[in-house]
Amino acid sequence: MTTSFDAMRDKIRDGKGFIAALDQSGGSTPGALKAYGVGEDSYANDEEMFGLIHQMRERIITSPCFNGDKVIGAILFERTMDGEAGGQPVPTALWERGVVPFLKVDKGLEEEKDGVQLMKPMPGLGDLLDRAREKGVYGTKMRSVIKLGNEAGIAAVVAQQFEVAGEIVRHGLMPIIEPEVSIKSPERDAADRILLAETLRHLDRLPKTQQVMLKLSIPAEAGLFQPLVDYPRVLRVVALSGGFSRSDACRELAKNPGMIASFSRALLEDLRHQMSGDEFDRSLGGAIDEIYQASAEKEPA
């Protein structure tokens, strides 16, 4: 496991490509299925719903174009981690393709306060982290949301993220800290700047041997997060699409050296349940190529 874990770290640190976000949870699954061409009348309960989303994810993971040449990592929902793809446990199937597996661990968001939404409590987190490590997962992801440039709110978000990240590190996993700034925020640029200052403050407190990853909204000002990209205690900075279309997200991402994509909706937006195998693989391959170009070559396709 240690050798594999070190190889995964090297892949994330040095690999050219991006991280696919395949971690839609219960609240966002109906929307993801609808976009995929599967309406709510296609399932009667949560089990059937999660079964259908797993079929979509398995189709993605086993597609010939979904491999470590351009996709260096994939973020999974817990049920996906526990499932199979191509007859193998999903983390194993991913790593055999050269794709590093991560796990979404947050349980959703609290109600808005001070212009932000903190993460809900995560009972049983330690047991989940141990299980993930045993299954060959390299790291985790957890999301908060920032809607306004409120200093107290953003400070609370960053403090919570780093506190939970400490527990994740103690369980031998790499945390992806995701304080998402809403691209619809009327105070987006101010929020970006407060977030940058708070994140640097917490990074300065980390032991010199410890690293985290950051998943951030593409900043309103191109290059604003360069100090985080260059920070030695940050393994990698990845960008969420945040509601941008793929073309817009890729165009904006390409303006930010060192940041690579970790897109969900922008990766999957053209995929449909009704596609033939060849159509599906062609569409997914085109999306992967476009996102890779913006991430690794810094050129919008």
Secondary structure, 3 states (H helix, E strand, C coil): CHHHHHHHHHHHHHCCCEEEEECCCCCCHHHHHHHCCCCHHHCCCHHHHHHHHHHHHHHHHCCCCCCCCCEEEEEECHHHHHCEECCEEHHHHHHHCCCEEEEECCCCECCCECCEECECCCCCHHHHHHHHHHCCCCEEEEEEEECCCCHHHHHHHHHHHHHHHHHHHHCCCEEEEEEEECCCCCCHHHHHHHHHHHHHHHHHHCCCCCCEEEEEECCCCCCCCHHHHCCCCEEEEEEECCCCCHHHHHHHHCCCCCCEECCCHHHHCCCCCCCCHHHHHHHHHHHHHHHHHHHHHCCCC
